[in-house]
Amino acid sequence: MAIPVRRVLKVLVFIGLYLLSFRFVRPYDDGWTESEMRAWIHASEVLGIRDPENLYIGLWLTIELIAAVLAYVAIMKLWRWYRTK
């Protein structure tokens, strides 16, 4: 019974870290300058994406996921180190 509870808690920790990354891992939101807009439009055209904002959102979701994974791995390693100490 303890193993499924641990797995659920690990999933909840990861989901919590992912939601925290939405709050704290964000670029400033002053809008795009003209040169940034041209760069995003060019990148979306090269990748075959119609709307550059879809590329922007997808990129930031990926960055937030990577941040959550790194935080999760660090927390699990620290927890294992603490438990073996």
Rosetta constraint file for C-alpha pairs under 8 A:
AtomPair CA 1 CA 5 HARMONIC 6.65 0.50
AtomPair CA 2 CA 6 HARMONIC 6.16 0.50
AtomPair CA 3 CA 7 HARMONIC 6.27 0.50
AtomPair CA 4 CA 8 HARMONIC 6.15 0.50
AtomPair CA 5 CA 9 HARMONIC 6.12 0.50
AtomPair CA 6 CA 10 HARMONIC 6.12 0.50
AtomPair CA 7 CA 11 HARMONIC 6.26 0.50
AtomPair CA 8 CA 12 HARMONIC 6.14 0.50
AtomPair CA 9 CA 13 HARMONIC 6.07 0.50
AtomPair CA 10 CA 14 HARMONIC 6.23 0.50
AtomPair CA 11 CA 15 HARMONIC 6.16 0.50
AtomPair CA 12 CA 16 HARMONIC 6.00 0.50
AtomPair CA 13 CA 17 HARMONIC 6.15 0.50
AtomPair CA 13 CA 72 HARMONIC 7.67 0.50
AtomPair CA 14 CA 18 HARMONIC 6.15 0.50
AtomPair CA 14 CA 68 HARMONIC 6.93 0.50
AtomPair CA 14 CA 69 HARMONIC 7.53 0.50
AtomPair CA 14 CA 72 HARMONIC 6.25 0.50
AtomPair CA 15 CA 19 HARMONIC 6.18 0.50
AtomPair CA 16 CA 20 HARMONIC 6.12 0.50
AtomPair CA 17 CA 21 HARMONIC 6.14 0.50
AtomPair CA 17 CA 68 HARMONIC 5.34 0.50
AtomPair CA 17 CA 71 HARMONIC 7.31 0.50
AtomPair CA 17 CA 72 HARMONIC 7.23 0.50
AtomPair CA 18 CA 22 HARMONIC 6.71 0.50
AtomPair CA 18 CA 64 HARMONIC 6.81 0.50
AtomPair CA 18 CA 65 HARMONIC 6.33 0.50
AtomPair CA 18 CA 67 HARMONIC 7.88 0.50
AtomPair CA 18 CA 68 HARMONIC 5.04 0.50
AtomPair CA 19 CA 23 HARMONIC 6.92 0.50
AtomPair CA 20 CA 24 HARMONIC 6.29 0.50
AtomPair CA 21 CA 25 HARMONIC 5.02 0.50
AtomPair CA 21 CA 26 HARMONIC 7.89 0.50
AtomPair CA 21 CA 64 HARMONIC 5.53 0.50
AtomPair CA 21 CA 65 HARMONIC 7.77 0.50
AtomPair CA 21 CA 67 HARMONIC 6.88 0.50
AtomPair CA 21 CA 68 HARMONIC 6.38 0.50
AtomPair CA 22 CA 26 HARMONIC 6.83 0.50
AtomPair CA 22 CA 64 HARMONIC 6.68 0.50
AtomPair CA 25 CA 64 HARMONIC 6.35 0.50
AtomPair CA 25 CA 67 HARMONIC 7.86 0.50
AtomPair CA 26 CA 60 HARMONIC 7.74 0.50
AtomPair CA 32 CA 36 HARMONIC 5.65 0.50
AtomPair CA 32 CA 37 HARMONIC 5.76 0.50
AtomPair CA 33 CA 37 HARMONIC 6.11 0.50
AtomPair CA 34 CA 38 HARMONIC 6.22 0.50
AtomPair CA 35 CA 39 HARMONIC 6.24 0.50
AtomPair CA 36 CA 40 HARMONIC 6.17 0.50
AtomPair CA 37 CA 41 HARMONIC 6.06 0.50
AtomPair CA 38 CA 42 HARMONIC 6.03 0.50
AtomPair CA 39 CA 43 HARMONIC 6.08 0.50
AtomPair CA 40 CA 44 HARMONIC 6.04 0.50
AtomPair CA 40 CA 52 HARMONIC 5.69 0.50
AtomPair CA 40 CA 55 HARMONIC 7.90 0.50
AtomPair CA 40 CA 56 HARMONIC 7.70 0.50
AtomPair CA 41 CA 45 HARMONIC 6.12 0.50
AtomPair CA 41 CA 51 HARMONIC 7.79 0.50
AtomPair CA 41 CA 52 HARMONIC 5.44 0.50
AtomPair CA 42 CA 46 HARMONIC 6.18 0.50
AtomPair CA 43 CA 47 HARMONIC 6.20 0.50
AtomPair CA 43 CA 52 HARMONIC 7.77 0.50
AtomPair CA 44 CA 48 HARMONIC 5.90 0.50
AtomPair CA 44 CA 49 HARMONIC 4.86 0.50
AtomPair CA 44 CA 50 HARMONIC 6.66 0.50
AtomPair CA 44 CA 51 HARMONIC 6.96 0.50
AtomPair CA 44 CA 52 HARMONIC 5.33 0.50
AtomPair CA 44 CA 55 HARMONIC 6.40 0.50
AtomPair CA 45 CA 49 HARMONIC 5.93 0.50
AtomPair CA 45 CA 50 HARMONIC 6.91 0.50
AtomPair CA 49 CA 54 HARMONIC 7.48 0.50
AtomPair CA 49 CA 55 HARMONIC 6.98 0.50
AtomPair CA 51 CA 55 HARMONIC 7.13 0.50
AtomPair CA 52 CA 56 HARMONIC 6.30 0.50
AtomPair CA 53 CA 57 HARMONIC 6.01 0.50
AtomPair CA 54 CA 58 HARMONIC 6.02 0.50
AtomPair CA 55 CA 59 HARMONIC 6.00 0.50
AtomPair CA 56 CA 60 HARMONIC 6.28 0.50
AtomPair CA 57 CA 61 HARMONIC 6.12 0.50
AtomPair CA 58 CA 62 HARMONIC 6.19 0.50
AtomPair CA 59 CA 63 HARMONIC 6.25 0.50
AtomPair CA 60 CA 64 HARMONIC 6.04 0.50
AtomPair CA 61 CA 65 HARMONIC 6.10 0.50
AtomPair CA 62 CA 66 HARMONIC 6.20 0.50
AtomPair CA 63 CA 67 HARMONIC 6.21 0.50
AtomPair CA 64 CA 68 HARMONIC 6.15 0.50
AtomPair CA 65 CA 69 HARMONIC 6.15 0.50
AtomPair CA 66 CA 70 HARMONIC 6.16 0.50
AtomPair CA 67 CA 71 HARMONIC 6.15 0.50
AtomPair CA 68 CA 72 HARMONIC 6.02 0.50
AtomPair CA 69 CA 73 HARMONIC 6.10 0.50
AtomPair CA 70 CA 74 HARMONIC 6.14 0.50
AtomPair CA 71 CA 75 HARMONIC 6.11 0.50
AtomPair CA 72 CA 76 HARMONIC 6.14 0.50
AtomPair CA 73 CA 77 HARMONIC 6.13 0.50
AtomPair CA 74 CA 78 HARMONIC 6.10 0.50
AtomPair CA 75 CA 79 HARMONIC 6.00 0.50
AtomPair CA 76 CA 80 HARMONIC 6.15 0.50
AtomPair CA 77 CA 81 HARMONIC 6.10 0.50
AtomPair CA 78 CA 82 HARMONIC 6.02 0.50
AtomPair CA 79 CA 83 HARMONIC 6.11 0.50
AtomPair CA 80 CA 84 HARMONIC 6.18 0.50
AtomPair CA 81 CA 85 HARMONIC 6.16 0.50
